[in-house]
């Protein structure tokens, strides 16, 4: 498990270097550890090494981990596709949902968020290339959906998320991310809690940070191969 701590230090150092290289403020970017398909002991090791943000894609797996890992100060992020029949448990278990792409599921999450919990932090997922295999709304639909979500009482609209098509080379990666960075800059003054641009993974987080990402989602590079 000491290898996980070493990997975390390496990734955090690399994020700091990229922030400096592209004129970003120190600490502008949060590391979200994507813990899907990882055993609970690896999550605990990452927590013990200082991480507090963990991302899960599958509700049943996440529910088991959250139950056995009552870790103080941890923030659980749901980053997988949303199904209407699972919104009640997601609304109760998670602190963040990154993958909202339609008003129906947003409304259900708001209605089902337990009253004793703070509003659920949410991001709208954008499908940059309109890929049929990926969730998300297109760029042109984002503002209208944001206005509808922002009116829901038990959600707090925090920003945008994307999973872009894989491309080769830093400049091509930056070109994709720039579209979302520009949209985020346009939308930010219109929504009071809008502060999160969730983009960048193991193979492209330098390009994402260069284009304004505030949160990168790193899995295998941090934990090693999934079981």
N, C-alpha and C positions, 0 to 999 in steps of 0.2 A: 504493500500500500504506500510505502515511501515513494515509489515511482510516480504515483498519482500526484503527490505533493510536488515532486520535481517537475512534472509536466505542467502543473498549474503555475508554478513560478516562471517556467519558460514562456508559457503563453501570455501571462500577465506582463512579463518583461517585453515581449514582442509587441503587445498592444500599446504599451507605453512608448516604444520606439516609433511605432507608426503614428501615434498621436503627435509626437514631436515632429516627425518628418513632414506631416501635412498641416501643421499649424493648429492642431486641435488642442484644447486645454487638457492638462493632466487630469486623468480620472473621468474624462468625458464619456468613456465607453465602458459599459458593464459587460462582464463575462457571464453568460448564461450557460451552465453546464447541461448539455443534453444527455439525460440519464436514462433514456428509453433503452430497454433490453440490457440494462446494467444491473447487477445484483445490489442489494441494499448495502452491503459492506463497502462497496466502492463509493456509493453516494456518501456514506458516513465518513469515509476517508477524505473525500473532497470537502465535506463540511468541516472536518477537523483541521484541514489545511486553510480554512478561511472563507470558502465559497458559501454563499447564502441563496443563490438563485439556481433553480433546477427545472429543466424542461422535460415534460413527458408527452408522448403521443397517444398512448392507449389508456383508456380509463381504468380498466380492470387491473392492469399492471400498476398504474399509478396509485390506485386506492390501496393496494397491498403495501406498497412502499410507505405511503403517508401514514398508514396505520402502525407499521413497525418502526418508523423513524419520527417520533415526536420531537423534532429538533427545534430548540428555541431560536426564533428569528429567521427561520427558513422561509423562503418565498417559492411557492410551487406555481409553475407556468404551464398551462395547457397549450401545446403548439401543434397538435394534430388536427385533422379534419373533424368538423363538428357534425354530430348526428342529433336530430331533434329528440330522439328517445333517450339520450344520455345527458341532456342539459341539466337536469335536476341535480345529479350527483356532481357534475362539473361545477355548477354554481355553488355547491356547498363545500367542495374540497379545495378549490384552487384560489390563488390570490390574483392570478392573471390569466387571460385567454387571449392568444395572439391571432387566432384564425377565424375571426368573424367575417363572413362574406355575404350575409343576407339578414334582412330585418327580422325574419321569423325567429331565427335562433337567438338573436340579440334580445328580442322581446321575451322569449322564454327564460333566458338567463337572468334578465332583470326581475321578472315575476317570481323566479324560483330562488333568488339569492336570499339566504336566511337573514331575518331582520336583525339578529344580534351581530352580524358581521359587517364590516365596512363595505362600501360599494366595490363591486368587482372591477378591477382594472382590465381594459380591453383594447385591443388593436384591430384594425381592419386589415385583412389580408388582400394584397393586390397581386393579380396575375399579370405580370408585365407583358408577356408575350401571348396572352390569351391561349395558353396551352390547355388542350382538352383534358389532359391527365392530371391537372393541378386545380386546386380550389382557388378562390379569390375573385374579386371583382376587377373590371378593367379600370384603367386610370381615369377615364371620363366619368365613371359612376361613383367615384370615391367620395366626392364632396356631398352629394345628395344623400348617400348612405350615412355619412358622418353626421349630418344634421339630424337625421332621424334617430340615430343611436344616442347622440348627445342629449336628446330630450328624455331618455329613459331614466327613471329615478334611481335605480339600483345599480347602474353601470357608471363607470368613470372612463370616458374616452381618452386614451393616452397617446395614440399614434397609429402608425402604419407598420405592416410587416410584409415581406416578400420572400419567395424562394425562386430565384431567377433560373432561366434555362442555363445549363452549363456551357460556358464559352472558354476559349483558350486565350491567355494573355491578359496582363493587367489592364491595358487600355480598353479592351473589349468588355472586360468585367466592369470597369468604371463607367463605361458608356451606358450599360444597362442600369446600374445603380443610380446614375445621375438622374434618370427619369423620376425615380421615386424621391430622391433627395430634393429635386425641384418642386415636386408636388407637396412634400412635407413642409418646405419653406413657405409655400403659398397658403397652406391650410393652418399652419401653426398660430398665426394671429387671430384666427376665427374661433378657436376652441380653447377654453381657459386652462385645461389640464393637458394640453397636447405637447408632450415633451419627449416622446419615444419613437425612434426609427429603428425597428428590429430587422436588421439585414446583415448578412455576412455569416458564412460558415467556415469550416476548416480550410477549404480550398480557395476562398475568395475574400477572407475578412480584411485583408489589406485594402483591396479596392473599395469595399463597403465603408471602411473607416475614412478613407480618402474622400468619399462622397457624402459623409455626414452621419453614418450610422452611430447610434448611441447604445446599441446592444448587439453583441455578436453571439451566435448560437454554436457552441463547439462541443462535439461529442467524442468521436473516435480518437481524435488527436489528444484528448485529455484523459479518457478512460482506457484507451486501448480497444481492441476488437470486441464487438458485442457477443455475448453468449448466445 
